């Protein structure tokens, strides 16, 4: 990551216990730059992410299905 992105630093995030809702281990490695304004926090209240993901998935499938018909 350092050789490719030349970051000023790297943020490493791994959720465990009750905060690991994916039921498998994964780690985020995020290249960081001075003044990038990065912030990562979980919302205090549910915001309907599942609904947004479903909508995004449906839109992608619609485009892919349209492409295969041509």
mmCIF file of the N, C-alpha and C atoms, coordinates in Angstrom:
data_MODEL
# 
_entry.id   MODEL 
# 
loop_
_atom_site.group_PDB 
_atom_site.id 
_atom_site.type_symbol 
_atom_site.label_atom_id 
_atom_site.label_alt_id 
_atom_site.label_comp_id 
_atom_site.label_asym_id 
_atom_site.label_entity_id 
_atom_site.label_seq_id 
_atom_site.pdbx_PDB_ins_code 
_atom_site.Cartn_x 
_atom_site.Cartn_y 
_atom_site.Cartn_z 
_atom_site.occupancy 
_atom_site.B_iso_or_equiv 
_atom_site.pdbx_formal_charge 
_atom_site.auth_seq_id 
_atom_site.auth_comp_id 
_atom_site.auth_asym_id 
_atom_site.auth_atom_id 
_atom_site.pdbx_PDB_model_num 
ATOM 1   N N  . UNK A 1 1  ? 0.835   -1.182  0.000   1.00 0.00 ? 1  UNK A N  1 
ATOM 2   C CA . UNK A 1 1  ? 0.000   0.000   0.000   1.00 0.00 ? 1  UNK A CA 1 
ATOM 3   C C  . UNK A 1 1  ? 0.880   1.247   0.000   1.00 0.00 ? 1  UNK A C  1 
ATOM 4   N N  . UNK A 1 2  ? 1.964   1.212   0.771   1.00 0.00 ? 2  UNK A N  1 
ATOM 5   C CA . UNK A 1 2  ? 2.845   2.372   0.841   1.00 0.00 ? 2  UNK A CA 1 
ATOM 6   C C  . UNK A 1 2  ? 3.487   2.663   -0.509  1.00 0.00 ? 2  UNK A C  1 
ATOM 7   N N  . UNK A 1 3  ? 3.903   1.624   -1.213  1.00 0.00 ? 3  UNK A N  1 
ATOM 8   C CA . UNK A 1 3  ? 4.556   1.814   -2.504  1.00 0.00 ? 3  UNK A CA 1 
ATOM 9   C C  . UNK A 1 3  ? 3.594   2.296   -3.578  1.00 0.00 ? 3  UNK A C  1 
ATOM 10  N N  . UNK A 1 4  ? 2.357   1.857   -3.511  1.00 0.00 ? 4  UNK A N  1 
ATOM 11  C CA . UNK A 1 4  ? 1.383   2.215   -4.549  1.00 0.00 ? 4  UNK A CA 1 
ATOM 12  C C  . UNK A 1 4  ? 0.747   3.571   -4.288  1.00 0.00 ? 4  UNK A C  1 
ATOM 13  N N  . UNK A 1 5  ? 0.292   3.813   -3.038  1.00 0.00 ? 5  UNK A N  1 
ATOM 14  C CA . UNK A 1 5  ? -0.473  5.028   -2.740  1.00 0.00 ? 5  UNK A CA 1 
ATOM 15  C C  . UNK A 1 5  ? 0.335   6.135   -2.076  1.00 0.00 ? 5  UNK A C  1 
ATOM 16  N N  . UNK A 1 6  ? 1.509   5.831   -1.551  1.00 0.00 ? 6  UNK A N  1 
ATOM 17  C CA . UNK A 1 6  ? 2.358   6.807   -0.868  1.00 0.00 ? 6  UNK A CA 1 
ATOM 18  C C  . UNK A 1 6  ? 1.578   7.618   0.176   1.00 0.00 ? 6  UNK A C  1 
ATOM 19  N N  . UNK A 1 7  ? 0.890   6.918   1.096   1.00 0.00 ? 7  UNK A N  1 
ATOM 20  C CA . UNK A 1 7  ? 0.105   7.646   2.092   1.00 0.00 ? 7  UNK A CA 1 
ATOM 21  C C  . UNK A 1 7  ? 0.985   8.264   3.172   1.00 0.00 ? 7  UNK A C  1 
ATOM 22  N N  . UNK A 1 8  ? 0.426   9.260   3.857   1.00 0.00 ? 8  UNK A N  1 
ATOM 23  C CA . UNK A 1 8  ? 1.092   9.816   5.026   1.00 0.00 ? 8  UNK A CA 1 
ATOM 24  C C  . UNK A 1 8  ? 0.973   8.852   6.201   1.00 0.00 ? 8  UNK A C  1 
ATOM 25  N N  . UNK A 1 9  ? -0.030  8.016   6.175   1.00 0.00 ? 9  UNK A N  1 
ATOM 26  C CA . UNK A 1 9  ? -0.264  7.019   7.216   1.00 0.00 ? 9  UNK A CA 1 
ATOM 27  C C  . UNK A 1 9  ? -1.315  6.029   6.749   1.00 0.00 ? 9  UNK A C  1 
ATOM 28  N N  . UNK A 1 10 ? -1.618  5.059   7.590   1.00 0.00 ? 10 UNK A N  1 
ATOM 29  C CA . UNK A 1 10 ? -2.610  4.034   7.253   1.00 0.00 ? 10 UNK A CA 1 
ATOM 30  C C  . UNK A 1 10 ? -3.519  3.832   8.460   1.00 0.00 ? 10 UNK A C  1 
ATOM 31  N N  . UNK A 1 11 ? -4.819  3.810   8.226   1.00 0.00 ? 11 UNK A N  1 
ATOM 32  C CA . UNK A 1 11 ? -5.779  3.480   9.268   1.00 0.00 ? 11 UNK A CA 1 
ATOM 33  C C  . UNK A 1 11 ? -6.149  2.013   9.094   1.00 0.00 ? 11 UNK A C  1 
ATOM 34  N N  . UNK A 1 12 ? -6.097  1.274   10.185  1.00 0.00 ? 12 UNK A N  1 
ATOM 35  C CA . UNK A 1 12 ? -6.464  -0.141  10.182  1.00 0.00 ? 12 UNK A CA 1 
ATOM 36  C C  . UNK A 1 12 ? -7.675  -0.294  11.084  1.00 0.00 ? 12 UNK A C  1 
ATOM 37  N N  . UNK A 1 13 ? -8.732  -0.912  10.574  1.00 0.00 ? 13 UNK A N  1 
ATOM 38  C CA . UNK A 1 13 ? -9.969  -1.081  11.336  1.00 0.00 ? 13 UNK A CA 1 
ATOM 39  C C  . UNK A 1 13 ? -10.433 -2.525  11.220  1.00 0.00 ? 13 UNK A C  1 
ATOM 40  N N  . UNK A 1 14 ? -10.715 -3.131  12.360  1.00 0.00 ? 14 UNK A N  1 
ATOM 41  C CA . UNK A 1 14 ? -11.255 -4.478  12.387  1.00 0.00 ? 14 UNK A CA 1 
ATOM 42  C C  . UNK A 1 14 ? -12.306 -4.516  13.480  1.00 0.00 ? 14 UNK A C  1 
ATOM 43  N N  . UNK A 1 15 ? -13.513 -4.923  13.129  1.00 0.00 ? 15 UNK A N  1 
ATOM 44  C CA . UNK A 1 15 ? -14.591 -5.005  14.104  1.00 0.00 ? 15 UNK A CA 1 
ATOM 45  C C  . UNK A 1 15 ? -14.684 -6.421  14.653  1.00 0.00 ? 15 UNK A C  1 
ATOM 46  N N  . UNK A 1 16 ? -14.884 -6.541  15.941  1.00 0.00 ? 16 UNK A N  1 
ATOM 47  C CA . UNK A 1 16 ? -15.018 -7.857  16.558  1.00 0.00 ? 16 UNK A CA 1 
ATOM 48  C C  . UNK A 1 16 ? -16.177 -7.887  17.532  1.00 0.00 ? 16 UNK A C  1 
ATOM 49  N N  . UNK A 1 17 ? -16.456 -9.070  18.041  1.00 0.00 ? 17 UNK A N  1 
ATOM 50  C CA . UNK A 1 17 ? -17.526 -9.233  19.022  1.00 0.00 ? 17 UNK A CA 1 
ATOM 51  C C  . UNK A 1 17 ? -18.882 -8.858  18.454  1.00 0.00 ? 17 UNK A C  1 
ATOM 52  N N  . UNK A 1 18 ? -19.651 -8.125  19.222  1.00 0.00 ? 18 UNK A N  1 
ATOM 53  C CA . UNK A 1 18 ? -21.003 -7.771  18.786  1.00 0.00 ? 18 UNK A CA 1 
ATOM 54  C C  . UNK A 1 18 ? -20.992 -6.773  17.633  1.00 0.00 ? 18 UNK A C  1 
ATOM 55  N N  . UNK A 1 19 ? -19.819 -6.182  17.339  1.00 0.00 ? 19 UNK A N  1 
ATOM 56  C CA . UNK A 1 19 ? -19.734 -5.200  16.261  1.00 0.00 ? 19 UNK A CA 1 
ATOM 57  C C  . UNK A 1 19 ? -19.375 -5.831  14.925  1.00 0.00 ? 19 UNK A C  1 
ATOM 58  N N  . UNK A 1 20 ? -19.091 -7.130  14.903  1.00 0.00 ? 20 UNK A N  1 
ATOM 59  C CA . UNK A 1 20 ? -18.791 -7.830  13.664  1.00 0.00 ? 20 UNK A CA 1 
ATOM 60  C C  . UNK A 1 20 ? -20.074 -8.463  13.147  1.00 0.00 ? 20 UNK A C  1 
ATOM 61  N N  . UNK A 1 21 ? -20.851 -7.720  12.409  1.00 0.00 ? 21 UNK A N  1 
ATOM 62  C CA . UNK A 1 21 ? -22.136 -8.223  11.918  1.00 0.00 ? 21 UNK A CA 1 
ATOM 63  C C  . UNK A 1 21 ? -22.009 -9.018  10.623  1.00 0.00 ? 21 UNK A C  1 
ATOM 64  N N  . UNK A 1 22 ? -20.801 -9.203  10.114  1.00 0.00 ? 22 UNK A N  1 
ATOM 65  C CA . UNK A 1 22 ? -20.612 -9.965  8.873   1.00 0.00 ? 22 UNK A CA 1 
ATOM 66  C C  . UNK A 1 22 ? -20.309 -11.432 9.144   1.00 0.00 ? 22 UNK A C  1 
ATOM 67  N N  . UNK A 1 23 ? -20.056 -11.778 10.377  1.00 0.00 ? 23 UNK A N  1 
ATOM 68  C CA . UNK A 1 23 ? -19.814 -13.153 10.809  1.00 0.00 ? 23 UNK A CA 1 
ATOM 69  C C  . UNK A 1 23 ? -18.573 -13.781 10.189  1.00 0.00 ? 23 UNK A C  1 
ATOM 70  N N  . UNK A 1 24 ? -17.641 -12.984 9.734   1.00 0.00 ? 24 UNK A N  1 
ATOM 71  C CA . UNK A 1 24 ? -16.344 -13.477 9.289   1.00 0.00 ? 24 UNK A CA 1 
ATOM 72  C C  . UNK A 1 24 ? -15.312 -12.388 9.566   1.00 0.00 ? 24 UNK A C  1 
ATOM 73  N N  . UNK A 1 25 ? -14.062 -12.792 9.617   1.00 0.00 ? 25 UNK A N  1 
ATOM 74  C CA . UNK A 1 25 ? -13.014 -11.828 9.891   1.00 0.00 ? 25 UNK A CA 1 
ATOM 75  C C  . UNK A 1 25 ? -12.702 -11.016 8.641   1.00 0.00 ? 25 UNK A C  1 
ATOM 76  N N  . UNK A 1 26 ? -12.605 -9.732  8.796   1.00 0.00 ? 26 UNK A N  1 
ATOM 77  C CA . UNK A 1 26 ? -12.140 -8.861  7.719   1.00 0.00 ? 26 UNK A CA 1 
ATOM 78  C C  . UNK A 1 26 ? -11.498 -7.630  8.344   1.00 0.00 ? 26 UNK A C  1 
ATOM 79  N N  . UNK A 1 27 ? -10.607 -7.035  7.597   1.00 0.00 ? 27 UNK A N  1 
ATOM 80  C CA . UNK A 1 27 ? -9.891  -5.874  8.088   1.00 0.00 ? 27 UNK A CA 1 
ATOM 81  C C  . UNK A 1 27 ? -9.873  -4.817  6.990   1.00 0.00 ? 27 UNK A C  1 
ATOM 82  N N  . UNK A 1 28 ? -10.071 -3.586  7.370   1.00 0.00 ? 28 UNK A N  1 
ATOM 83  C CA . UNK A 1 28 ? -10.000 -2.465  6.441   1.00 0.00 ? 28 UNK A CA 1 
ATOM 84  C C  . UNK A 1 28 ? -8.627  -1.815  6.562   1.00 0.00 ? 28 UNK A C  1 
ATOM 85  N N  . UNK A 1 29 ? -7.948  -1.638  5.456   1.00 0.00 ? 29 UNK A N  1 
ATOM 86  C CA . UNK A 1 29 ? -6.685  -0.903  5.401   1.00 0.00 ? 29 UNK A CA 1 
ATOM 87  C C  . UNK A 1 29 ? -6.948  0.322   4.546   1.00 0.00 ? 29 UNK A C  1 
ATOM 88  N N  . UNK A 1 30 ? -6.852  1.500   5.150   1.00 0.00 ? 30 UNK A N  1 
ATOM 89  C CA . UNK A 1 30 ? -7.252  2.723   4.466   1.00 0.00 ? 30 UNK A CA 1 
ATOM 90  C C  . UNK A 1 30 ? -6.061  3.667   4.387   1.00 0.00 ? 30 UNK A C  1 
ATOM 91  N N  . UNK A 1 31 ? -5.601  3.974   3.148   1.00 0.00 ? 31 UNK A N  1 
ATOM 92  C CA . UNK A 1 31 ? -4.511  4.942   3.031   1.00 0.00 ? 31 UNK A CA 1 
ATOM 93  C C  . UNK A 1 31 ? -5.003  6.310   3.488   1.00 0.00 ? 31 UNK A C  1 
ATOM 94  N N  . UNK A 1 32 ? -4.165  7.014   4.266   1.00 0.00 ? 32 UNK A N  1 
ATOM 95  C CA . UNK A 1 32 ? -4.549  8.304   4.816   1.00 0.00 ? 32 UNK A CA 1 
ATOM 96  C C  . UNK A 1 32 ? -3.565  9.370   4.391   1.00 0.00 ? 32 UNK A C  1 
ATOM 97  N N  . UNK A 1 33 ? -4.081  10.580  4.250   1.00 0.00 ? 33 UNK A N  1 
ATOM 98  C CA . UNK A 1 33 ? -3.271  11.714  3.831   1.00 0.00 ? 33 UNK A CA 1 
ATOM 99  C C  . UNK A 1 33 ? -3.559  12.898  4.749   1.00 0.00 ? 33 UNK A C  1 
ATOM 100 N N  . UNK A 1 34 ? -2.540  13.671  5.056   1.00 0.00 ? 34 UNK A N  1 
ATOM 101 C CA . UNK A 1 34 ? -2.704  14.832  5.920   1.00 0.00 ? 34 UNK A CA 1 
ATOM 102 C C  . UNK A 1 34 ? -3.808  15.729  5.358   1.00 0.00 ? 34 UNK A C  1 
ATOM 103 N N  . UNK A 1 35 ? -4.769  16.076  6.214   1.00 0.00 ? 35 UNK A N  1 
ATOM 104 C CA . UNK A 1 35 ? -5.860  16.954  5.808   1.00 0.00 ? 35 UNK A CA 1 
ATOM 105 C C  . UNK A 1 35 ? -6.958  16.273  5.019   1.00 0.00 ? 35 UNK A C  1 
ATOM 106 N N  . UNK A 1 36 ? -6.993  14.926  4.981   1.00 0.00 ? 36 UNK A N  1 
ATOM 107 C CA . UNK A 1 36 ? -8.014  14.246  4.166   1.00 0.00 ? 36 UNK A CA 1 
ATOM 108 C C  . UNK A 1 36 ? -9.411  14.284  4.778   1.00 0.00 ? 36 UNK A C  1 
ATOM 109 N N  . UNK A 1 37 ? -9.525  14.665  6.043   1.00 0.00 ? 37 UNK A N  1 
ATOM 110 C CA . UNK A 1 37 ? -10.841 14.790  6.667   1.00 0.00 ? 37 UNK A CA 1 
ATOM 111 C C  . UNK A 1 37 ? -11.522 13.466  6.949   1.00 0.00 ? 37 UNK A C  1 
ATOM 112 N N  . UNK A 1 38 ? -10.764 12.374  6.885   1.00 0.00 ? 38 UNK A N  1 
ATOM 113 C CA . UNK A 1 38 ? -11.349 11.050  7.088   1.00 0.00 ? 38 UNK A CA 1 
ATOM 114 C C  . UNK A 1 38 ? -11.951 10.921  8.471   1.00 0.00 ? 38 UNK A C  1 
ATOM 115 N N  . UNK A 1 39 ? -13.102 10.272  8.537   1.00 0.00 ? 39 UNK A N  1 
ATOM 116 C CA . UNK A 1 39 ? -13.766 9.957   9.799   1.00 0.00 ? 39 UNK A CA 1 
ATOM 117 C C  . UNK A 1 39 ? -14.595 8.704   9.584   1.00 0.00 ? 39 UNK A C  1 
ATOM 118 N N  . UNK A 1 40 ? -14.504 7.780   10.510  1.00 0.00 ? 40 UNK A N  1 
ATOM 119 C CA . UNK A 1 40 ? -15.301 6.560   10.397  1.00 0.00 ? 40 UNK A CA 1 
ATOM 120 C C  . UNK A 1 40 ? -16.008 6.349   11.718  1.00 0.00 ? 40 UNK A C  1 
ATOM 121 N N  . UNK A 1 41 ? -17.319 6.352   11.679  1.00 0.00 ? 41 UNK A N  1 
ATOM 122 C CA . UNK A 1 41 ? -18.080 6.063   12.883  1.00 0.00 ? 41 UNK A CA 1 
ATOM 123 C C  . UNK A 1 41 ? -19.369 5.364   12.482  1.00 0.00 ? 41 UNK A C  1 
ATOM 124 N N  . UNK A 1 42 ? -19.856 4.550   13.374  1.00 0.00 ? 42 UNK A N  1 
ATOM 125 C CA . UNK A 1 42 ? -21.116 3.862   13.162  1.00 0.00 ? 42 UNK A CA 1 
ATOM 126 C C  . UNK A 1 42 ? -22.252 4.807   13.567  1.00 0.00 ? 42 UNK A C  1 
ATOM 127 N N  . UNK A 1 43 ? -23.369 4.775   12.827  1.00 0.00 ? 43 UNK A N  1 
ATOM 128 C CA . UNK A 1 43 ? -24.496 5.632   13.204  1.00 0.00 ? 43 UNK A CA 1 
ATOM 129 C C  . UNK A 1 43 ? -25.087 5.184   14.541  1.00 0.00 ? 43 UNK A C  1 
ATOM 130 N N  . UNK A 1 44 ? -25.594 6.147   15.304  1.00 0.00 ? 44 UNK A N  1 
ATOM 131 C CA . UNK A 1 44 ? -26.227 5.814   16.570  1.00 0.00 ? 44 UNK A CA 1 
ATOM 132 C C  . UNK A 1 44 ? -27.590 5.169   16.360  1.00 0.00 ? 44 UNK A C  1 
ATOM 133 N N  . UNK A 1 45 ? -28.240 5.513   15.274  1.00 0.00 ? 45 UNK A N  1 
ATOM 134 C CA . UNK A 1 45 ? -29.547 4.954   14.945  1.00 0.00 ? 45 UNK A CA 1 
ATOM 135 C C  . UNK A 1 45 ? -29.478 4.278   13.578  1.00 0.00 ? 45 UNK A C  1 
ATOM 136 N N  . UNK A 1 46 ? -30.234 3.190   13.387  1.00 0.00 ? 46 UNK A N  1 
ATOM 137 C CA . UNK A 1 46 ? -30.255 2.547   12.061  1.00 0.00 ? 46 UNK A CA 1 
ATOM 138 C C  . UNK A 1 46 ? -30.688 3.559   11.002  1.00 0.00 ? 46 UNK A C  1 
ATOM 139 N N  . UNK A 1 47 ? -30.061 3.510   9.857   1.00 0.00 ? 47 UNK A N  1 
ATOM 140 C CA . UNK A 1 47 ? -30.386 4.476   8.804   1.00 0.00 ? 47 UNK A CA 1 
ATOM 141 C C  . UNK A 1 47 ? -30.856 3.799   7.519   1.00 0.00 ? 47 UNK A C  1 
ATOM 142 N N  . UNK A 1 48 ? -31.235 2.545   7.599   1.00 0.00 ? 48 UNK A N  1 
ATOM 143 C CA . UNK A 1 48 ? -31.778 1.877   6.428   1.00 0.00 ? 48 UNK A CA 1 
ATOM 144 C C  . UNK A 1 48 ? -30.748 1.477   5.398   1.00 0.00 ? 48 UNK A C  1 
ATOM 145 N N  . UNK A 1 49 ? -29.523 1.175   5.822   1.00 0.00 ? 49 UNK A N  1 
ATOM 146 C CA . UNK A 1 49 ? -28.471 0.802   4.874   1.00 0.00 ? 49 UNK A CA 1 
ATOM 147 C C  . UNK A 1 49 ? -28.887 -0.400  4.034   1.00 0.00 ? 49 UNK A C  1 
ATOM 148 N N  . UNK A 1 50 ? -29.585 -1.348  4.648   1.00 0.00 ? 50 UNK A N  1 
ATOM 149 C CA . UNK A 1 50 ? -30.013 -2.533  3.907   1.00 0.00 ? 50 UNK A CA 1 
ATOM 150 C C  . UNK A 1 50 ? -30.907 -2.144  2.729   1.00 0.00 ? 50 UNK A C  1 
ATOM 151 N N  . UNK A 1 51 ? -31.761 -1.175  2.952   1.00 0.00 ? 51 UNK A N  1 
ATOM 152 C CA . UNK A 1 51 ? -32.663 -0.709  1.896   1.00 0.00 ? 51 UNK A CA 1 
ATOM 153 C C  . UNK A 1 51 ? -31.858 -0.068  0.769   1.00 0.00 ? 51 UNK A C  1 
ATOM 154 N N  . UNK A 1 52 ? -30.851 0.722   1.113   1.00 0.00 ? 52 UNK A N  1 
ATOM 155 C CA . UNK A 1 52 ? -30.011 1.360   0.102   1.00 0.00 ? 52 UNK A CA 1 
ATOM 156 C C  . UNK A 1 52 ? -29.194 0.329   -0.659  1.00 0.00 ? 52 UNK A C  1 
ATOM 157 N N  . UNK A 1 53 ? -28.673 -0.664  0.049   1.00 0.00 ? 53 UNK A N  1 
ATOM 158 C CA . UNK A 1 53 ? -27.899 -1.711  -0.612  1.00 0.00 ? 53 UNK A CA 1 
ATOM 159 C C  . UNK A 1 53 ? -28.781 -2.511  -1.564  1.00 0.00 ? 53 UNK A C  1 
ATOM 160 N N  . UNK A 1 54 ? -29.998 -2.813  -1.148  1.00 0.00 ? 54 UNK A N  1 
ATOM 161 C CA . UNK A 1 54 ? -30.948 -3.543  -1.998  1.00 0.00 ? 54 UNK A CA 1 
ATOM 162 C C  . UNK A 1 54 ? -31.239 -2.737  -3.259  1.00 0.00 ? 54 UNK A C  1 
ATOM 163 N N  . UNK A 1 55 ? -31.477 -1.453  -3.099  1.00 0.00 ? 55 UNK A N  1 
ATOM 164 C CA . UNK A 1 55 ? -31.770 -0.588  -4.236  1.00 0.00 ? 55 UNK A CA 1 
ATOM 165 C C  . UNK A 1 55 ? -30.573 -0.525  -5.190  1.00 0.00 ? 55 UNK A C  1 
ATOM 166 N N  . UNK A 1 56 ? -29.374 -0.398  -4.642  1.00 0.00 ? 56 UNK A N  1 
ATOM 167 C CA . UNK A 1 56 ? -28.157 -0.366  -5.461  1.00 0.00 ? 56 UNK A CA 1 
ATOM 168 C C  . UNK A 1 56 ? -27.990 -1.684  -6.194  1.00 0.00 ? 56 UNK A C  1 
ATOM 169 N N  . UNK A 1 57 ? -28.174 -2.799  -5.487  1.00 0.00 ? 57 UNK A N  1 
ATOM 170 C CA . UNK A 1 57 ? -28.081 -4.115  -6.122  1.00 0.00 ? 57 UNK A CA 1 
ATOM 171 C C  . UNK A 1 57 ? -29.079 -4.240  -7.278  1.00 0.00 ? 57 UNK A C  1 
ATOM 172 N N  . UNK A 1 58 ? -30.314 -3.824  -7.050  1.00 0.00 ? 58 UNK A N  1 
ATOM 173 C CA . UNK A 1 58 ? -31.341 -3.907  -8.082  1.00 0.00 ? 58 UNK A CA 1 
ATOM 174 C C  . UNK A 1 58 ? -30.978 -3.075  -9.308  1.00 0.00 ? 58 UNK A C  1 
ATOM 175 N N  . UNK A 1 59 ? -30.436 -1.898  -9.093  1.00 0.00 ? 59 UNK A N  1 
ATOM 176 C CA . UNK A 1 59 ? -30.041 -1.035  -10.215 1.00 0.00 ? 59 UNK A CA 1 
ATOM 177 C C  . UNK A 1 59 ? -28.907 -1.663  -11.017 1.00 0.00 ? 59 UNK A C  1 
ATOM 178 N N  . UNK A 1 60 ? -27.925 -2.255  -10.323 1.00 0.00 ? 60 UNK A N  1 
ATOM 179 C CA . UNK A 1 60 ? -26.812 -2.915  -11.017 1.00 0.00 ? 60 UNK A CA 1 
ATOM 180 C C  . UNK A 1 60 ? -27.322 -4.115  -11.808 1.00 0.00 ? 60 UNK A C  1 
ATOM 181 N N  . UNK A 1 61 ? -28.174 -4.924  -11.197 1.00 0.00 ? 61 UNK A N  1 
ATOM 182 C CA . UNK A 1 61 ? -28.730 -6.080  -11.903 1.00 0.00 ? 61 UNK A CA 1 
ATOM 183 C C  . UNK A 1 61 ? -29.538 -5.656  -13.121 1.00 0.00 ? 61 UNK A C  1 
ATOM 184 N N  . UNK A 1 62 ? -30.263 -4.559  -13.010 1.00 0.00 ? 62 UNK A N  1 
ATOM 185 C CA . UNK A 1 62 ? -31.051 -4.067  -14.131 1.00 0.00 ? 62 UNK A CA 1 
ATOM 186 C C  . UNK A 1 62 ? -30.144 -3.718  -15.308 1.00 0.00 ? 62 UNK A C  1 
ATOM 187 N N  . UNK A 1 63 ? -29.053 -3.049  -15.043 1.00 0.00 ? 63 UNK A N  1 
ATOM 188 C CA . UNK A 1 63 ? -28.111 -2.682  -16.095 1.00 0.00 ? 63 UNK A CA 1 
ATOM 189 C C  . UNK A 1 63 ? -27.450 -3.922  -16.670 1.00 0.00 ? 63 UNK A C  1 
ATOM 190 N N  . UNK A 1 64 ? -27.028 -4.838  -15.825 1.00 0.00 ? 64 UNK A N  1 
ATOM 191 C CA . UNK A 1 64 ? -26.365 -6.056  -16.302 1.00 0.00 ? 64 UNK A CA 1 
ATOM 192 C C  . UNK A 1 64 ? -27.313 -6.903  -17.140 1.00 0.00 ? 64 UNK A C  1 
ATOM 193 N N  . UNK A 1 65 ? -28.552 -7.006  -16.720 1.00 0.00 ? 65 UNK A N  1 
ATOM 194 C CA . UNK A 1 65 ? -29.551 -7.772  -17.468 1.00 0.00 ? 65 UNK A CA 1 
ATOM 195 C C  . UNK A 1 65 ? -29.802 -7.123  -18.823 1.00 0.00 ? 65 UNK A C  1 
ATOM 196 N N  . UNK A 1 66 ? -29.868 -5.807  -18.840 1.00 0.00 ? 66 UNK A N  1 
ATOM 197 C CA . UNK A 1 66 ? -30.078 -5.059  -20.084 1.00 0.00 ? 66 UNK A CA 1 
ATOM 198 C C  . UNK A 1 66 ? -28.915 -5.286  -21.041 1.00 0.00 ? 66 UNK A C  1 
ATOM 199 N N  . UNK A 1 67 ? -27.674 -5.286  -20.516 1.00 0.00 ? 67 UNK A N  1 
ATOM 200 C CA . UNK A 1 67 ? -26.479 -5.500  -21.327 1.00 0.00 ? 67 UNK A CA 1 
ATOM 201 C C  . UNK A 1 67 ? -26.484 -6.871  -21.975 1.00 0.00 ? 67 UNK A C  1 
ATOM 202 N N  . UNK A 1 68 ? -26.937 -7.893  -21.254 1.00 0.00 ? 68 UNK A N  1 
ATOM 203 C CA . UNK A 1 68 ? -26.893 -9.253  -21.789 1.00 0.00 ? 68 UNK A CA 1 
ATOM 204 C C  . UNK A 1 68 ? -27.956 -9.483  -22.849 1.00 0.00 ? 68 UNK A C  1 
ATOM 205 N N  . UNK A 1 69 ? -28.964 -8.666  -22.895 1.00 0.00 ? 69 UNK A N  1 
ATOM 206 C CA . UNK A 1 69 ? -30.041 -8.811  -23.887 1.00 0.00 ? 69 UNK A CA 1 
ATOM 207 C C  . UNK A 1 69 ? -29.643 -8.266  -25.242 1.00 0.00 ? 69 UNK A C  1 
ATOM 208 N N  . UNK A 1 70 ? -28.654 -7.410  -25.293 1.00 0.00 ? 70 UNK A N  1 
ATOM 209 C CA . UNK A 1 70 ? -28.261 -6.763  -26.550 1.00 0.00 ? 70 UNK A CA 1 
ATOM 210 C C  . UNK A 1 70 ? -27.561 -7.728  -27.450 1.00 0.00 ? 70 UNK A C  1 
# 
